[in-house]
Amino acid sequence: MEFIKMHGLGNDYLYLNCLERTPEDLPGLAVRLSDRHFGVGADGLICVCPSETADFRMRMFNADGSEGEMCGNGIRCLGKFVYDQGLTDRTSLNIETRAGIRFLALHPRAGRVETVTVDMGVPVLEHIRVLPLGADSCTVYPVSMGNPHAVVFLDRPGSLAELDLARLGPALERHPCFLPGRTNAEFAAVSGPGRLEVRIWERGSGETLACGTGACAVLAAAASSGRTGRRAAVRLPGGELQIRWEENQHVYMTGPAVAVFKGEWNDGTD
């Protein structure tokens, strides 16, 4: 079984071409492949599948085998995958996800896609909550980008480095008000005009270097609470995304997509 490892700002996934054949037990396969010691190593698995309603269908599995609704970094890399592998010659694509149809504009250079702009849809902002997290409590901005996010703002960017994400991330992910589905958690700070700094805790994967839907959720929460305007450069540990919330209420994300290597998985057999 051939795969390609790709990443968007260090948020890495293994891609399978499932247009003609889909492997059995995709959740279990995601767990085995994603293991960074006994597998290939990734934040999850993404399958490129046929679609009856769009150009392609994306199925995304986290490192723990749970299936996600949507992945911003993952869908950018999917656009690069189908173009660079010759599965399409179009630079405008419709992609079916569990969160609905998403629209991609591919930006190729010398025959290879370098960056992708994604119409991430309309954010849904829910009621602000003050939640206890062990000995701490924090103000949480729940935002849906087709998948759930819980955004927490810190007073200064420097406090992000001091944040005990290994403790607070799981506590927020599995807080009773977000069960049974759990939530992604973003801790953010305004670092300047039109600039946001973010650390990410993804449900099912833990701390990751970037999260596209998370960056969009942070911008929506920051703009709606008056912390920034409707456009911002969102800096994540793996790099920067350009996010804009247009007057049509859709959020647009632009960022890189990178292919790392191709490989073949034999599931432990010779």
N, C-alpha and C positions, 0 to 999 in steps of 0.2 A: 504494500500500500504506500503510494507516494504522497508526500506532503511538502508544503512550503512553509517555512517559518517567516513571519512578518511581524513588524511592530509599528505602532504609532506612538511616538515619544516614549519608547521603552515599554509600553503596554503591549505585550507580545502574545501572539496567537499562532496556532498551527492550522493551516488551511488545507482542506480536502476538496477535490473536485468530485462532487456527488451528483453530477448531472445525469450520469448513466447508471451508477450503482452506489448504494448507500451501505456502509458497513453496519453490522449488527451491533446492538448495545452501545449507542453513541455516548450515553452518560458514563459507562464504565471505561470506554475508550478514552474519553476526555481525562478521566482521573489518571489512567496509566500513562498517557502521552504527556500530560502536564507535569508529572512529577520531575523535579529538577535533579534528582539523584538517580532514580531508577528508570526514568523515561527520557523524553527529549528535553522537557523543561519549557513551561509556558504558563501564562495566566489563564489559558483555556483553549478550546477547540472551536473552529468555525467551519461549517460545511456550506459549500456553494451548491445550491439545489435548484432544480427547475421550478418554475412558478407558472400558474395559470393566470395570474393577474398582473405580473410585472416581468421585467427582463430576467431577473434572477431572484431566488429566495435565499435569505441568510438564516441559518440556524446556529446559535451561539451557545456553547456550554462552558460554564465556569470550571475552574480547576477542581472543584469538589463534585463535578458531574451535574450540578443543577443547571437547568436551561434558562437563560436570560431572555428578556423581551427584546433588548436592543443594546448595541455597543457602538459608541461613536468612533472610537479609534479602530475598532474592528471593521466597521462598514467602510471607512476610508480605505483600509487595506484590501477589503474585498473588491472595491472598485479598481484598485491597482492590479489585483490578482486576475480578474477577468479580462482586463485590457492587455496586460503584459503577456498573458498566456494565450492570447489570440482567440479568446472565447467571444469577444465582441470587438468591433472597430469603432463603436460609438463612444462619444465623450459625455453624453447626457444619458443617465441611466435611472430606471425605477427599480428599487429593490424592496421586495416583500420581507417584512420582519414580523415578529409577534406583536410589535407595537404599531403596526400599520405600514403603509408604503412610505419609503423615504426616497428623496430625489438627490442624485449625485451629479456634480459637474466635475469631470476629470480634467486635470491640467497636465498634459504630457509634455515631455521635452526629449527630443532625439529618440522618439519611439517608446519611451517609458514614462509612466505616470510618476510625478514627483509630489504633487499636492492634490488634495481633493476638497471641494466645498460640498457640504451636506446640508440640505434643508431638514432640520431636526424636528420640525413640527412646532406645535403651540404648547408652551409650558403650562402646566396646571399647578397653581400655587394654592396650597391649603392653609388652614388656620395655623398661626404661629403657636408653638407649644413651649412651655418651660418644663424640662424633664429632669428628674434626678438620675444621675449616673454614679452610683456608689456614693462616695462622700461629696461628690460635686453635683452641681445642677447647671444646666445650660439652656439658652434660648435656641430653639430649633426651628428652622424654616423648611417645612416639607414641600418638596417640589417633585412633580412627575414629569419626566421627559419620555413617557411611554414605559419607563421603568422608574422605581421609587428612589428618591434621594432625600437625605436629611442634611441640611446645610447649617453649620455653626460658624458664626463670625467671631474672630478674636480681635483684640484691641490693636495689636501691632504685629507686623510681619515677623519680627524676631521671635515672637512667642510660638510660632509654628514649629521651629526647630526644637523647642523645649517640650513640645506636646508629647504626652505619653500615649501615642496613637495605638500601640499594641494593647493598651487597656481600654481606652475610650472608644476605639473603633468597634471592637466586638460588642461592647456594652450598648452602643447606639444601634448597631446592626440588628441585634437581637432584643432590643427593648420591647416590652410587652405591647406597646401601642403599634408596633410595626410587624407583629406576628399575625399569621404564620409565615407570610411571604418574606419577611426581613426587609432591610433597606440598605442602600449604599450610603456611606457617610462621607461628607466633605467638610473639612475645617479650613476656613478661608480668612484672609485679611486683605484690606486695601493697602497697596504699597505705593500708590501715587495716582495722579489723574488718569483714569482709564486703564488702571493696572490692578490686577488681583493676583494674590499668591494663594496656592491651594495645596493641601495634602489630602490624599485619597485613601479611604478604606472601602474596598469593593466587597459586597456580599459574595461569599463563596470563593473568594480568591485572596482576601486579606489586603495588606498595603500594596498598592501598585504605583508605578511611576507616573501614570496618567489615566484619565477617564474622560472621554469626550462628552458623554451625556452628563457627567458630573460637572464639567466645566460650564456647560450650558445651564445647568441648574443653579450653579453659583452666580452666574451673571444675571439670571432672572431674579434670584433672591436679592442680590445686591442692588439691582436697578429698582425693583419694586419697593425696597426699603430706603431708597434715597442715598445709598452709599456710593453709587457711581451712576454713569449714564448708561445708555442702552447699547453701547459698544465698548469692548474692553479687550486688552491682551491678557489672557489668563495664563499665568506661569505655574507650571506643575513641575515636580521633581525631574521629569524626563524632557521637559522643553515647554514650548509656548504654543498656544492656540489662539486664533483670532475669532472672537465670538461677537455676533451682532444680533440684536433683537429688533426686528424691523416693525414698521407701522402695521403691517398685515398680521402682526402678533407671532409670526414664525421666527424661530431662532436659527441662525445660520452659523455653521462652524467650518473654518478652513484650517487645515493643518497637513503635515507630511504623512506619507505612507512609504515604508521601507521594507524591501525584501532582504532577508538575512541569508538563508540558504535553503536548498532543496535536500530532501532526504527520503529514505525508505524505511518503513516500520514493519518489523516482522513479528512483533509481539512476543519476543523472547525465544523464537525458534530459529534454527540455523537455515 
